[in-house]
Amino acid sequence: MEIEKITSKDINEMDYNQLIGLIKETNRPPGGRKTVFEIINRACIDRESNVLEIGTSTGFTAIELSKLVKCKITSIDINEMSLKEAQDRSLQEGFNNIKFIKADVNNLPFKDSEFDLVIVGNVLSLMSNKEKAFGECRRVCKRTGFIAAVPMFYIEKPSDELVKNVSRAIQVNITPLYKKDWDDFFKIPDLEVYWAEKYKFDYADDKIIKGFVEDILDREHLKKLEKDTFETLKRKYTDYMFLFRDNLSKMGFCIILLSNKMIWEDPELYTSFKSD
Ligand SMILES: C[S@@+](CC[C@H](N)C(=O)[O-])C[C@H]1O[C@@H](n2cnc3c(N)ncnc32)[C@H](O)[C@@H]1O
C-alpha cells in the first residue's frame, strides 16, 4: 500500500508486526546482536554453511549474520512489507548472499535436511501449534545440523490484563509460558540441548522510551503520512512501547542450541557444571 493512502483507520487495524513493516523498525531477536553472535559461534557457522532464518522481520539477524560470515542465508517471513525492507537493507549493505522469501514456518517450501542451521528466534512463541512449526524446522535441518531457538518466558506471573493487552497488540492469543514450559517443550527423544544460556531484560525507563519513539518516528518516509494518521501512529506506537516494556520487565529469554543425539552415543554418566 502507498504510504500517502494509509489512514488512521488502517493504522488502528494494524498489529505490531505490521507496524514494524510500516515504520521500518529494526526488529531484533531477544538479546539482539549478542544473540546472533553467540548462535553462529556456538554452531560453528562458516562460509560453506547453509542457514535458514525464520521470521526475519526487517532482516536484522540475516544481515548481522552476513556481516560476520558470508554463508548462504535464506530468510523467511509472512509479512511482505517487512521482507521488502529487509531486502532493501541487505542490498544497501552490499550483501547478495541473502534470499528473502515469503513463506510460513508451518509449511516450509524446502526439501528435507537442507540446512546446517535453522534460527527460529522467538517466533515459536507466536505459534498456536508450536509442535508443527518446530517439526518443520527439524525437517529442513540436516541430521548433524543445529536449531537455534530464543524463546521468551515469564519470570514473574503477569496479570490477566497485561496478557490480554499484549495478545491484542500482537494479535496472537498468548498463554504465559515459563522456563519449565520451554524445557518440557524441547524434551524430545533423539534431540538434545547442545548449549543454552539464560538472560533477563534490562528495564527501559519512561525517558528512554519517549526518546526512542521520537527518534524512530522522525523518519523521512513517515512524513508523507497525513497529520491525523501520523498522530494515530504515534499514539499507538508509544502505547505499544510502554506495554512491551511493562511486559518485558517480567520476562527473560534463553538462547538454546539444539541438535540430534548421535545414534551410537551412550548416555553421559559423569556430567559436569561450570564452577567458580
Ligand atoms: C517478533 S518478530 C521476530 C524477530 C526476530 N527475528 C526473532 O526471531 O525473534 C516475529 C516475526 O515472525 C513473523 N511471523 C509470524 N508468523 C509467522 C509464520 N507463520 N511464518 C513465518 N514468519 C512468521 C512475523 O511477521 C514477524 O516479522
The ligand as an SDF file (V2000), in Angstrom:
LIG
                    3D

 27 29  0  0  0  0  0  0  0  0999 V2000
    8.9970  -10.6500   16.7340 C   0  0  0  0  0  0  0  0  0  0  0  0
    9.3910  -10.8700   15.0590 S   0  0  0  0  0  0  0  0  0  0  0  0
   10.8230  -11.8670   15.1050 C   0  0  0  0  0  0  0  0  0  0  0  0
   12.0560  -11.1300   15.4780 C   0  0  0  0  0  0  0  0  0  0  0  0
   13.2850  -11.9630   15.3980 C   0  0  0  0  0  0  0  0  0  0  0  0
   13.6550  -12.2590   14.0320 N   0  0  0  0  0  0  0  0  0  0  0  0
   13.1840  -13.2480   16.1790 C   0  0  0  0  0  0  0  0  0  0  0  0
   13.4270  -14.2820   15.5880 O   0  0  0  0  0  0  0  0  0  0  0  0
   12.9080  -13.2620   17.3940 O   0  0  0  0  0  0  0  0  0  0  0  0
    8.2460  -12.1050   14.5670 C   0  0  0  0  0  0  0  0  0  0  0  0
    8.2120  -12.2390   13.0600 C   0  0  0  0  0  0  0  0  0  0  0  0
    7.6520  -13.5150   12.7670 O   0  0  0  0  0  0  0  0  0  0  0  0
    6.8260  -13.3570   11.6240 C   0  0  0  0  0  0  0  0  0  0  0  0
    5.8720  -14.4600   11.5830 N   0  0  0  0  0  0  0  0  0  0  0  0
    4.7020  -14.5860   12.2680 C   0  0  0  0  0  0  0  0  0  0  0  0
    4.1000  -15.7510   11.9470 N   0  0  0  0  0  0  0  0  0  0  0  0
    4.9010  -16.3680   11.0410 C   0  0  0  0  0  0  0  0  0  0  0  0
    4.8160  -17.6050   10.3310 C   0  0  0  0  0  0  0  0  0  0  0  0
    3.7770  -18.3970   10.4940 N   0  0  0  0  0  0  0  0  0  0  0  0
    5.8190  -17.9220    9.4920 N   0  0  0  0  0  0  0  0  0  0  0  0
    6.8750  -17.0920    9.3210 C   0  0  0  0  0  0  0  0  0  0  0  0
    7.0150  -15.9070    9.9600 N   0  0  0  0  0  0  0  0  0  0  0  0
    6.0420  -15.5460   10.8050 C   0  0  0  0  0  0  0  0  0  0  0  0
    6.1730  -12.0000   11.8230 C   0  0  0  0  0  0  0  0  0  0  0  0
    5.6790  -11.4660   10.6210 O   0  0  0  0  0  0  0  0  0  0  0  0
    7.3230  -11.1770   12.4130 C   0  0  0  0  0  0  0  0  0  0  0  0
    8.0510  -10.4990   11.4170 O   0  0  0  0  0  0  0  0  0  0  0  0
  1  2  1  0
  2  3  1  0
  2 10  1  0
  3  4  1  0
  4  5  1  0
  5  6  1  0
  5  7  1  0
  7  8  2  0
  7  9  1  0
 10 11  1  0
 11 12  1  0
 11 26  1  0
 12 13  1  0
 13 14  1  0
 13 24  1  0
 14 15  1  0
 14 23  1  0
 15 16  2  0
 16 17  1  0
 17 18  1  0
 17 23  2  0
 18 19  1  0
 18 20  2  0
 20 21  1  0
 21 22  2  0
 22 23  1  0
 24 25  1  0
 24 26  1  0
 26 27  1  0
M  CHG  2   2   1   9  -1
M  END
$$$$
